[in-house]
Amino acid sequence: MFNPNAFIKDSVQGPNTDAFISLVARVLMAYIFLVAGWGKITAYKTTIAYMESKGVPGALLPLTILVEFGGGLALLLGFQARLAALGLAIFSVVTAVLFHGGAEDSINLMKNMAMTGGLLFLMLHGAGKFSVDNMLEKPLAEVSRRVP
């Protein structure tokens, strides 16, 4: 009997495909945070006004930019990707509640929750082969094999 799930698994699993798909997934996850962080940098005063209209102190904007842009860059490069994914997952839930909790903005609430799911998956599985994390972990694994 044909099993579409098994067919897809057999078609895409392999070291090269896995590495490529992990890279694409990481880039796609990073994109929204990089764009949002950059938007806050370029519209600093407007963003402060928006934050304050939602009851969030504008003084938190630099931290917000650091989390979004810095976390997005970490995901893009695959540097400390598990930590970045966890931080961005928490950030996504918090911002969903603070900024998208009303019925009029339910689509953005759902978007944030979906992103949280992807980020938690990335946290669980790591950045993949094409990442700074992989380059840094490889030499450590080789050294630990040589040490008696």
Backbone torsions as a table, in degrees:
resi	resn	phi	psi	omega
1	MET	NA	135.7	-179.3
2	PHE	-72.0	127.9	178.3
3	ASN	-117.3	105.2	-177.6
4	PRO	-58.9	-34.7	179.8
5	ASN	-63.2	-46.3	179.1
6	ALA	-66.6	-38.5	178.6
7	PHE	-60.0	-47.5	179.3
8	ILE	-63.5	-44.6	179.5
9	LYS	-58.1	-48.3	-179.5
10	ASP	-65.3	-31.1	-178.3
11	SER	-74.6	-35.5	-173.1
12	VAL	-106.0	-13.0	-179.5
13	GLN	-83.1	133.6	-179.6
14	GLY	162.0	156.1	-173.4
15	PRO	-60.4	-40.5	-178.1
16	ASN	-74.0	-43.9	179.7
17	THR	-65.7	-44.3	179.1
18	ASP	-58.2	-45.3	-179.7
19	ALA	-63.4	-42.1	-179.1
20	PHE	-67.2	-45.8	-179.4
21	ILE	-65.6	-37.8	176.5
22	SER	-61.6	-41.2	178.6
23	LEU	-64.1	-48.5	-179.7
24	VAL	-60.6	-44.3	179.9
25	ALA	-61.4	-42.9	179.4
26	ARG	-64.3	-42.4	179.1
27	VAL	-63.5	-43.5	179.9
28	LEU	-65.6	-38.5	177.4
29	MET	-67.7	-37.7	-177.7
30	ALA	-70.5	-33.2	-172.0
31	TYR	-53.8	-49.1	-176.0
32	ILE	-64.0	-36.0	-179.1
33	PHE	-74.1	-38.0	177.5
34	LEU	-64.7	-45.3	180.0
35	VAL	-65.2	-44.4	-179.4
36	ALA	-65.3	-42.7	178.6
37	GLY	-63.6	-43.8	179.1
38	TRP	-64.2	-39.1	177.7
39	GLY	-61.4	-36.2	178.1
40	LYS	-71.4	-33.2	177.3
41	ILE	-66.7	-45.5	-174.9
42	THR	-79.4	-17.7	178.1
43	ALA	-125.1	51.7	-171.3
44	TYR	-56.8	-53.9	-176.2
45	LYS	-65.6	-39.4	178.5
46	THR	-64.1	-39.5	180.0
47	THR	-66.8	-40.6	177.3
48	ILE	-59.7	-44.9	179.8
49	ALA	-61.1	-41.6	179.0
50	TYR	-64.6	-46.2	179.5
51	MET	-58.3	-46.6	-178.1
52	GLU	-66.5	-31.1	177.2
53	SER	-66.7	-21.7	178.3
54	LYS	-97.4	4.8	178.4
55	GLY	85.2	13.8	179.4
56	VAL	-104.1	128.6	-179.0
57	PRO	-60.0	131.9	178.0
58	GLY	-62.0	-21.7	178.4
59	ALA	-63.7	-15.8	178.5
60	LEU	-83.0	-3.6	-177.3
61	LEU	-60.4	-43.9	177.7
62	PRO	-58.2	-39.6	177.3
63	LEU	-66.0	-39.8	177.8
64	THR	-60.7	-44.9	178.8
65	ILE	-63.4	-42.5	178.7
66	LEU	-60.4	-45.0	-179.4
67	VAL	-65.4	-49.5	-176.5
68	GLU	-69.5	-55.8	-175.1
69	PHE	-72.8	-44.9	179.2
70	GLY	-65.6	-43.3	177.6
71	GLY	-65.8	-39.5	177.3
72	GLY	-63.5	-40.8	177.8
73	LEU	-65.7	-40.9	177.5
74	ALA	-61.5	-41.9	177.0
75	LEU	-64.5	-45.0	-178.9
76	LEU	-56.3	-46.1	-178.4
77	LEU	-82.2	-15.9	-175.2
78	GLY	71.2	37.0	179.5
79	PHE	-106.2	119.4	-174.7
80	GLN	50.4	44.4	-172.3
81	ALA	-64.8	-35.3	179.1
82	ARG	-64.8	-45.1	178.9
83	LEU	-65.3	-44.6	178.9
84	ALA	-61.7	-42.4	-179.9
85	ALA	-64.6	-41.4	178.0
86	LEU	-63.9	-46.8	178.9
87	GLY	-60.6	-43.8	179.6
88	LEU	-69.8	-30.6	175.9
89	ALA	-64.6	-46.6	178.2
90	ILE	-62.3	-46.1	178.4
91	PHE	-57.2	-42.2	-178.2
92	SER	-64.0	-39.5	178.6
93	VAL	-68.9	-45.2	-179.4
94	VAL	-61.5	-46.4	-179.1
95	THR	-69.1	-30.3	176.2
96	ALA	-61.2	-44.9	-178.5
97	VAL	-70.1	-44.5	-175.7
98	LEU	-72.0	-39.9	-171.0
99	PHE	-110.3	-18.9	-173.7
100	HIS	-128.1	26.1	-175.2
101	GLY	-79.7	-16.6	-177.5
102	GLY	-79.6	157.6	-179.3
103	ALA	-61.1	-30.0	-178.5
104	GLU	-71.7	-12.1	-177.4
105	ASP	-126.7	31.8	-175.2
106	SER	-65.1	-28.4	180.0
107	ILE	-65.3	-38.1	177.7
108	ASN	-73.4	-30.8	173.3
109	LEU	-61.7	-47.5	179.1
110	MET	-64.8	-37.7	177.5
111	LYS	-59.8	-46.6	179.9
112	ASN	-62.6	-39.9	179.8
113	MET	-67.8	-37.9	177.1
114	ALA	-65.5	-41.2	177.0
115	MET	-62.4	-38.9	178.6
116	THR	-59.8	-42.0	177.5
117	GLY	-60.0	-46.0	178.1
118	GLY	-64.0	-39.6	179.9
119	LEU	-66.9	-39.6	177.6
120	LEU	-65.7	-36.2	176.4
121	PHE	-64.4	-42.6	177.2
122	LEU	-64.1	-40.4	177.6
123	MET	-60.9	-41.3	-178.3
124	LEU	-68.5	-40.9	-172.3
125	HIS	-100.4	-13.4	178.3
126	GLY	83.7	-179.9	-170.7
127	ALA	-79.4	-21.7	-178.5
128	GLY	94.7	-177.4	-173.0
129	LYS	-66.2	-41.8	-177.3
130	PHE	-89.6	73.6	-176.4
131	SER	-154.5	158.5	174.3
132	VAL	-63.7	-40.3	178.7
133	ASP	-54.6	-45.6	-179.7
134	ASN	-63.4	-41.4	179.1
135	MET	-63.9	-37.5	-179.0
136	LEU	-76.1	-34.3	-177.9
137	GLU	-76.9	-29.7	-179.3
138	LYS	-58.4	-53.2	-179.8
139	PRO	-61.0	-34.6	178.7
140	LEU	-65.3	-39.5	178.9
141	ALA	-66.0	-38.7	179.3
142	GLU	-67.3	-39.8	179.0
143	VAL	-66.3	-41.7	-177.8
144	SER	-67.8	-26.0	176.6
145	ARG	-73.8	-29.7	-178.6
146	ARG	-81.4	-25.6	-177.5
147	VAL	-78.0	126.1	-178.5
148	PRO	-70.7	NA	NA
